[in-house]
Amino acid sequence: SAKQSPSQEGDNAPFHRHQVGFNVGGPFVKDKLFWHVSWERFYQSDNFVTDPASVQFFPQMAGNVQLPVGIRYSSARLDWNLNSSVRLFYRFNNSWDVSTGGSGQSPFQNIDWTNVHVVGVDYTRSRATHSYRFGYVNFNNNIASQEFSQFKFPLTGDSVPYFLGVGQFQQGPNSLAPQQTYQDNFQNKYDGSYVTGNHTLRYGGEINRIVLGGFANFAGPLAVNGNFTSDPGGTRDQVIARGADPKNPLEYPLTSFGTGPSNGFFTIPAAHGFPHGGNYNHRFAFYVGDNWRVRRNLSLNFGTRWEYDTAFFNKEEEDGVRRPPILGLVHQPSLKAPKFPKDRFGPSFGFAWDPFSNGKTSIRGGFYLAYEMNIANNTIFNEFALIPPGIGPDSFDQSGVFGPDG
């Protein structure tokens, strides 16, 4: 296999990948009640190598570690044919995955787990169909920074890990951690149809309640930076001249640091057990349409869909934040928080035409207008600019450290 670095000697470090799983199912009651269960698991370790040639001034940074990757997915389903017109089902899915990023000396572990529950009912008659779904999605994400045994994090005098960056020496907790995100979705959805003459009417609607919460401590752990120069007369030569160990990063002059409190909330409301960081949203929609067979060789489709999103923009007034009056001196409309309009109808029209009425040629066309939902990150970052200090991922740093002589 290919070498992982130009100076590598010998074979590549060990690598492994294993995949296992099963599927099983069958009837509880013949022609009436059925079940199915599946499970899959993926194991892998990615090798992270630090080439000694790239860290010749700090050889303790060289080495390799196994970065674990894991994926697990399981599902279960129960189907019940109540009679020839009514069918019910329940489905459960669980997914879990872990991956490691960053470097061996400053890693972060991304851990996700999601549970999905779905209940559905389908009712079919000669002219009409009815379909109802309820879904609950529980999403969880944690980002942590845990050290590998080969590369221990530097510790303060009271045993708090910190990141130390001095030239090639870059080791300690990753600045992407810690983060936690939790989201619950509760969705009710109905779809129906009715056939009358040459028309097939379709209609439906949905309500989705979304509860988002969490934090991202972007200020990160304590990070200390030092001044390393290897040119003649530089800081490395100065360390050697006073008889100290040039491989010890703490022998170099430390020039700056950055840190922050252990909070990183982007909104005021509480959610998911956190005092802040909550975002509550309801999405509403309904639609109606007609598939009209005008002639044997011509069909028309037309209809409209209405949507409303209560948290398309950040909910400033409900969350208790206000825009600073100074904005009015620059742009008066900026003092007013935006609102999602309640008249967002999205019309659609389409046609299918067989010009020769022989079933060999079809000409189709159409258009529709749609309103996409906003990304939740856009919403929470907007409000972060307005919340009081001490709630968000505030950061503090000293750009220069000087002696008593200034």
N, C-alpha and C positions, 0 to 999 in steps of 0.2 A: 504494500500500500504506500501511498505518497507520504513523504516526510512532512512533518508539521512545522519545521523551521530549518533555515539554511545550515545551521551549525549542529543539527541533531545527529547524534551518533547512536547506532543500534536501532532496534525496532521501535515502533510506536508504542505508546503506553496502552495498557489494556482498555478495551471498549466493549460494552455489552448492550444488547437489546433483546428483550423477551416480550412476546405477546401471547396472551392466553385468553380464553373466553369460552362461552357456551350459549346455546339457544335450546330451549325446551318449551313445549306447549302441548295442548290437547283439550278435549272436552271434559267439562264437569258433568254436563247433561247433554246427551246426543242431540245435535241439531238445535240446541237452545243456548247453552252456556259454555263459553270457551275461555281458556286462559293461555297466557304466553309470558315467559320470563327470559331475559337475556342478560349477560354480564360480560364485559370485556375489560382487560387490564393490559397496560403498556408500561414496560420498565425500560429505562435507558439511562446511561451515564455518559455525558459529553466530557471529553478531556480538555482541560484548560492548561496550556503550557506557557510558561514565561521563560523565554530563551536567555540563558546566562549572558550571551553577548549583548543583550539589550539592557542589562542592569549590572554592568561590570563594576560600578562604583558601590553598589549595594547588593552583593551576591546573595544575601539572605532572601531577596525577593525572587530568586530563580526557583523553579520547581514546577510541579504539575498537580492539579487536583481534579477529582471527578465531580462534575456538576450534574446533580441528579435531575432527571426529567421523568415525570410520571403522569399517566392519563388513566382514568377509570370511568367507565360508563355502564350504567345498568338501567333496565327498563322492565316494567311489568304492565300487562294489559288484561282487562276482563271485558268480554263482549257477551251481551245477553240479547237474544232475539225473542222479545216478549211475544210478538205475534207477527203476522205477515206485513203489518203496517208500521210497527214500532220497534226500533232498535236502540239499545243503550250501550254505553261503554264507559270504562274508567281506565285512565292511563297514568302511570307514574314513571318519571325519569329522574335519574340522579347522575350528575356528572361531577367529576373531581379531577383537578390537574394541579401539578406543581412543576415549576421550572425555575432554573437558576440563571441569573444574568449578571452583568457587571464583570468583575474579574475575580480570580481566586483570592486576591488580597483584599478586595472590597466588593463582596458579592451582595446580591439581593435575591430573596426567594419570593416568587409570585405564586400565591396559593389561591385557587378558586374552587368553590363548590356551589352547585345549583340544584335545587329541587323543583320539579314541575309536576303539578297535579292538573288533570283535565277530566271533566265530566261532560259527556255529550249525549244528546237525544235526537234521533231522526224519526220523523213521522211522515209517512208517504201515503197519499191518496191518489185517485185516478187523475185528478186535475190539479192538486196542490201538494206542495212539499213544505215541511217545516224543519228547521235545524237549529238547535240551541247548543251553545258551548259555554262552559265556565272554566276558566283557566287561572291557576295561581302559580306564579313564578317567584321563587325565593332565591335571589342571587347574592353571593357573598365573595368578597375579595379581601385578602390580606397581603400586604407587601412588607416583608421583614428583612433585616440584614443580620444574618448569623454567621459567625466566623467558622472557617475550616481549621482543623487542628494543625495543619502545616503553616498557617499564617495567622497567628494570634493578633487580635486588635491591640493597639497601644492603650494603656490605662492611665487615668489620672491618679493622683495620690489617694483619692477615696474610691478607687476601683471603677470609675465610670469610663467606658470605652469611648475613644475619640478617633477622628481621622487625622492622620499626619501626612503632609505632603512636603517632601524636601527633595527636589530634583527627581531622580528615578524612583525614590522611595515614595510610594503612594499606597497607604494601607490603613484600614479602619472601616467603620460602618459606612455603608453606602448612603449617599444623600437622598436617594429615592425613597428611603424608608424612615419612619414607619408610615404606612397608609392603610386605611380600612374603608371599604365601601360596601354598603348593604342596601339592597333594593327589593321591594315587594311589589308585584303587579297583580291586581285582581281584575280580571276581564270577563265581562258578560257580553255575549254576541249572539244575535239571532239573524238567520237568513231564511227567506221564504220565496215561494214562487206559486203562480196560479196561471193555468192555461184557459183561455177563453177565445174561441174562434181562431183567428190567425195571429193572436197576440199571446205572448208569454210574458207575464208581468213578474218582475223580480223586485224584492224589497228587503230591507233589513236595517239593523242598527247595532251599536255597541256602546258600552260604557267601560272605561278602563281607569281604575284608580291606581296611582303610582305613589309609593312612599320611598323616598331616597334619603339615605343618611350616611354619614361617615366623615372622615377627616383625611387630610394629606399634610404631613408635617414637612413642607417644602423647605423650612428653615434648616432642617436636617440636624444631625448631631453636632457636637463641638468639632470644628475643623480648624486645625492649626497648620500654618504654612511657614516654611523656612526658606532661607536664601542659600542656594547651592550654586556655586560656579566652579568649574574645573579648569579654567584657564590659568596660566601662571600668575601667582599672587592672589588668586581667588580664594573664596571661603574654604575650599577643600585644602589648599596649601596652608592656610592659616590654622586649620585644625591640626594638621600634621606638625606644623612648626611648634605648637604648644604641647606636643606629645600626646594628644588625644587620639581616639580611634576614628578615622575618617569614615568607617562603615556605620557608625552610630549616628542616626539622623538627628538626635537631640544634641549633638555637639555643634550643630550649625546655628547661626543666629535665627531666631524665630521672629518673623516680621509681621504677621497678621493672623487674625482668627475671625471666625464667624460662628454664631450659635443662635438659638432661639428657644422659646418656651415649648413645652410638649403639647401644644395645641395646633390645630390647623383646620379650623372650621370655616366654611365659606358662607354660611347663612346663620341667622339668629335662632330659628325654631329648633326645638329638641326633636330627636327621632332615633329609633333603634337603640335606645339606652344611652345616647350621647346628650350632653346638655345643649349642644348646638349642632349645626350641620344638616338640619332636616330640610327637605324640599317635598311639598305635597302637591299633587297634580291630579286633575280629572280630565280625561279626554272623552268627548262625546261625538258621535257620528250617526247619521242615518242616510239611506239612499233609496231611490226608487228608479226603476227603469223598465223599458218595454222592448222586447224583441218582436218586431212586427214583420210578418211575412206578407209583404204587399202583393207580390205576384209569385208564381212558381219559381221564377229565376231572380227574384230581388227581395232581399231582406234588409230592414233598417233596424238599427239599435240606437236608442236615445234614452237619456235619463240625467239625473243629477245626484250629487252627494254633498251633504252639509257636514262641516266639522267645526268643533270648538275645543280649544285647549286652554285650561285655566292657568297653566304655568308656562305658556309659550315664552313669556317674558318673566323676569324675576318679580316676585310678589312683594314689592317694597312696602306698600301700605299695610298689608296683612302681617308682614314680618317685623314691622315697627322701625324701619329705617327711612330716612328722609334725604332727599338730595340737597346739597348745600346751596344756600341762597345765592352765593357768588356766581353760580352758573347762569343765573338770570341776567347778569351784567354782560355776559358774552352771547348767550343764545336763550332767549326767554322760554321757548318751547321745551328746552331741556330740563326745566324744573318739573315737568309733568311726566310721570312714569308711563311708558307705553302700555297699551292694552290690546289683547287679541280681539279683532272685530267679530261680532256675532252674526255677520251676514256672509260668511264664506261658503258660497255654493260653487261646486265644481261641476259644470255641465259636461256631457259627453255625447258624441254622435258618431255613428259608424254605419257602413253599408257593405253588403256582399252582393255582387251582381254577376250572373252568368249570362254574358251577352248573346251566346248562341243556343242557350237552353239545352245543351247536350251533356252537361256535367263534366266537360273537359277543360273549360276555361273559367277562371274566377278572378274578378277584379274587386279588390277590397280597399277601403280607405276609412279615415276617421280622425277624430281629434278628441282631446279631453283636457280639462284644467284641474290640476291637483295642488294641494297645499301640504307641503312636507312639514313634519314636526321638527321642533328645535332640538338640538343636542343639549342634554342636561348640563354638560360642562359650560356651555355658553351662558346658561341661566345662572349657575352658582357663581361663576367668576364675575358676572356683572354685579351681583349683590355684594361680593367681597370688597369692592371698591368703596362701599358705603357703610360697612359695619364698623362699630367702635374698635379701637385697639384692644389687644388682649384676647381676641376671639380667633382671628385668622392666623395663618402661618407667618407671624411676625418674625423678623430676623434682626439680629444685632451684630455689628462687627466693628473691629478696630483696624483701620487700614494701615496704621503704623504704630509700632511700639518703640519708645525712645527711653534713653537713660535719664537720670536726674539733671543732666546738663542740657537736656533738650535736643 
